[in-house]
Structures are given as C-alpha cells and as structure tokens.
Amino acid sequence: MDNWWRNAVIYQVYPASFQDSDDDGIGDLKGITSRLDYIKKLGVDIVWLSPIYESPQVDNGYDISDYQAINPTFGDMADFDALLAKAHSLGLKIMMDLVVNHTSDEHKWFQESRKGKDNPYRDYYIWRDGKNGENPNNWGSFFTGPAWKYDEETDQYYLHLFAPQQPDLNWENPKMRHSIYDMMNWWADKGVDGFRMDVINYISKPKGLPDGKKADHEKYANPEPLVANGHRIHEFLQEMHQNVMSKHDLVTVGEMPGVNVTEARQYANFDDKELNMVFQFEHMGLDGSDNPTLGRWGDRKASLKDLRANLTKWQEALSGTAWNSLYWDNHDQPRVVSRFGDDSTEENRVLSAKMLATMLHMQQGTPYIFEGEEIGMTNAYFKSIDDYVDIDSINAYQQFVEDEHLIDSKSMIKYLGLHSRDNARTPMQWSSGKNAGFSAHDPWEHMNSNYKTINVERALADPDSVFYYYQKLIELRHTLPVITDGKYQLVAGNENDEEVYAFTRKNTEMTLLVILNDTAHDLNRHYDAPKDAKLLISNYADDLGDHLRPFEAKVYSY
C-alpha cells in the first residue's frame, strides 16, 4: 500500500449545512451527491463527511445511536451508496467521521447497559459508585457541569466527558473494542476510503479514574490532562490497526486535543502501526482569552510571531518521522479569514483569504479545506444568543453570563461572534438567491447575512476569486513533489518579524521561497532569490519585488 494521502487534499463536508435536496431546511446525502462535481472542480482528492449516522442530534451527530444506519434526516443507506458510487466515479475518495470515544445514550449498547449491573453490555460503558452521595470523582464535562450522570435504576453514575447524552465507551473491555473494529471493517468493506477519528486520544482512561487538579475558582477539574494520551492508547490503536487498517487501503487521521509533537511522532510515525496523521490544536489556542477561566472566549488576536513559531515547530519536529495535518477551518472552528485574516473590507477579505491559504498549502502535510473556506466565507457575527444553535456556545453563555456573572451579555455575544462553532455551520453559500441556494425552506441554522456577495456562483464567475486561487494551490501540490517532500526552513532572520512570514521548501530538484505579508499595510522586505526565479503563484496580478502590498502572498520557484 502506497502513501497516496501524502500529496492529497481533503475537503470536509458538514452534511446538515452543505446542500438540501428535499427542502426541509437541512442538508442531506442527495444534496452532497448533487454537488460532487463542484468539489471535483476544486481539485481535491478526498471528501470527509462529518457524522451521517443515526443520531438524536444532541451534539450535531457526534452522538451516534446506530453506527451502521444513516440518520433519516440525511437519507438512507441507498443514498449513501449512490454518493459513494458517484464520488468513486469522479476519482474522489470518501472519509467517514468515526466517533468511538462515546455513543449516544440512545444507542442499543447503552440502552442494554443501563438495564442492570449484570447486563452483558454493562461493561461497554464506564459505570462507578458515587462517593459519599457525590460524583465518583471531580471531573468536569467539556460541555460544562460534571462529567458524571447519576442513574437511579442501578444507583451508579456513568461517565460522559461531553454531553450527558454522550456516555463514554469503556475501551478496557476487549469485547467492546472488537465490536468497534467489526463496525469499521463493515464500512471499509462497503468501500469507504478512510476514517477521521473524533477525540481518539481520549479513549484510554487512567487507572482508578483519580481526581484531577482543580483551580480554586473552579467547581470541577478539567479531565483532559488525565484522559488525553492515556497509558493504553498506543496498545488500542495498534490493535485497531491490526484488526482494521492493515486489511484495507485507508487514510486515517486522529483528532487529538492536547497532543504534543513527541506524542504525534508516536501516533503518526512512518512505521505505519497506528494512524497516518493527527489533528493537533496548538495553533487553534493562540487567540484564547487572557482570562484562563474563559478558555477560548475572548477577543485576543493571535500574533504572527506566535503563529509562525507554532507552525514551524510542527513542520520541523515531524519532518522525516511523521505526517502533519494542515488545517485552518473545520466544523469546530470559526472561519479563518475572520480569525487570522481581515474581513473588514471585501478587498482585504479576498487578499487575506488567499494569503492564509498560501501559508497553509505551501507547508508539508495533508491540507484540509472546510466547506466554504475555498470561497472565503466569514464568521456570521450573530447579534443575539437566540441566534445560536451549538450546545457548546449556549452552555458557555449560560455559565459565564447568567450563572457565574463573569462577563456581561454584550461581551459574550462579541466573543461568540469570534469563536462559536456556529460560525462554521451556517449553510453553504451557493448563490445570491433565496437562502443562498441551500434550501427553499428556512435553514436549520441561520444564514450568514453576506451570502448575496460571497457565494459559489459569484466565485466561479470571477477568474480572480478565492476559489480559483485554492484550485491553483491544489494543482501545484499535485504537480510539484517539493510541496510534499521538500524540507521546510524559515528564512534566516525571519523568526521575530511581526509582519512578514517567509520560509523555503527545498528538495534536490527545486526550492520554493514563500513570502507572506500578514498586515493590511505596505512593507518593504528583501529576500535573496536568483534573478531567474519564477513567480509560481501570487494574490496580486504583478510583482513589485521587495515592496509588499497588504496581505501580499507570493511563491517563487528556482
């Protein structure tokens, strides 16, 4: 099996928000199938589908009630088979979202598990006695509140790191593990081409489930330091590889909050015993609040110096030993052009979207594009908490504004406008028509109000659009091996530049010099390149040499 995914580009589809085919206001599989030609036109290789399984949708499908059935809102298995066949006919591969840290509390395994302590499925989940009438330990849920839910029927508590309706699976149970592997093989036999694994580094819980360290002002301890990268995680992933991945030609990526470069080298190293690559979040945490209690809820902008240092660390640390996932956006993150770019004017939106795309796509790893990123979609900046749908955003507002009175409503609405996951989940903007061509029905999530000017129809009609810039970046990755195998190196002296990011990629045949102005003003910088260097791609029509215009991005080859 070759490493075909190393020069591939992945496009993430959030099914509920991509295309509605039956006008109920929710995207579906037939809608995705109808848009595969558009995805193919962009030039990507793999389509990653966020969860499409049967689910009560407490956490937008990341609470799965049946791993081998399709959510009826999205269609049925025949619709999935048609999507898979159409994708394969276009040369596109399909990557499924795999959520196996937890299930829905409506999953048959959990329904059986809660029936009694002697039920064969009891040990599929993590049940514990309380301590003095309280929770088994002091862990908090990532969605606020405690990480334990009391069950009167059996007088025990079950663990849920996320919503109470998302009980954690017990990976210590080999029977449960092999139930998961059987399900994965079922999908692989059906023809899917890979798995993106949700919070997969949380599956190995610590022995004894000890209390976590709790700050004085906190009611519950953050469990991440205890549950991330646990003592049996590599054993579990190697067993999964042996039982599933070794039997099929699959691409695998693990979403791993809290992972560092040393750990990533173990998960995604080139011996091919665990995963192909990992999602890490360090660059996503650079603009968190100055108040640690608020986590990501703030209005601090990440500095170029911090961003460059972090990207460089990962490029250098994994070079030759493991593989990077390259991403700005996904269903859990705000829109990159609003976050790291500048959406204050139309000109700056287009220029900074292209600049950020260049920064990412010229690095080593497998790039991910989230639906709408390729046309420069922005944050929605909703004005009221009533406009928000995401459970995480609503819970945070409830906690910090209404319960703890840490911040006022106006500030929290501003922070939600910058960081809420709803920013990524507004419907895809296909046209300037009703509901942006997404649906004839009012969508499940409010539209972004700027869809009349930012949409696919307009992008495809403009040869200078963000879309065609992404298309060219993808084409370059497919045709220039240096982008896949070239060594990454910062230009000497660039380490502390607060305004420009400059690096090279070099193999035995070619060198690329990448120059990125991360500001909205003109600058002058000189970088040595041979006089016969070719301008490979740029977000301006001409080249002024050492003079850099706002958000200018250019790549020379020599």
Secondary structure, DSSP 8 states (H G I E B T S, - for coil): ---GGGG--EEEE-GGGT--SSSSSS--HHHHHHTHHHHHHHT-SEEEE---EE---TTTT-S-SEEEEE-TTT--HHHHHHHHHHHHHTT-EEEEEE--SB--TTSHHHHHHTT-TTSTTGGGB-EE--BTTB-SS-BB-TTSSBSEEEETTTTEEEE-SS-TTS-BB-TT-HHHHHHHHHHHHHHHHHT--EEEETTGGGSS--TT-------TT-SSB--HHHHTT-TTHHHHHHHHHHHTGGGS--EEEEE-TT--HHHHHHHTBTT-SS-SEEE--GGGGTT--SSGGGTT-S-----HHHHHHHHHHHHHHHTTTB-BEE-S--TTS--HHHHTS--SSHHHHHHHHHHHHHHHHTSSSEEEEETTGGGT------SSGGG---HHHHHHHIIIIIIS--S-HHHHHHHHHHH-THHHHS-----SSGGGGS-SS--SS---TTTTTSSHHHHHH-TTSHHHHHHHHHHHHHH-HHHHH-EEEE-TT-TT-SSEEEEEEE-SS-EEEEEEE-SSS-EE------TT-EEEEESSSS--TTEE-TT-EEEEE-
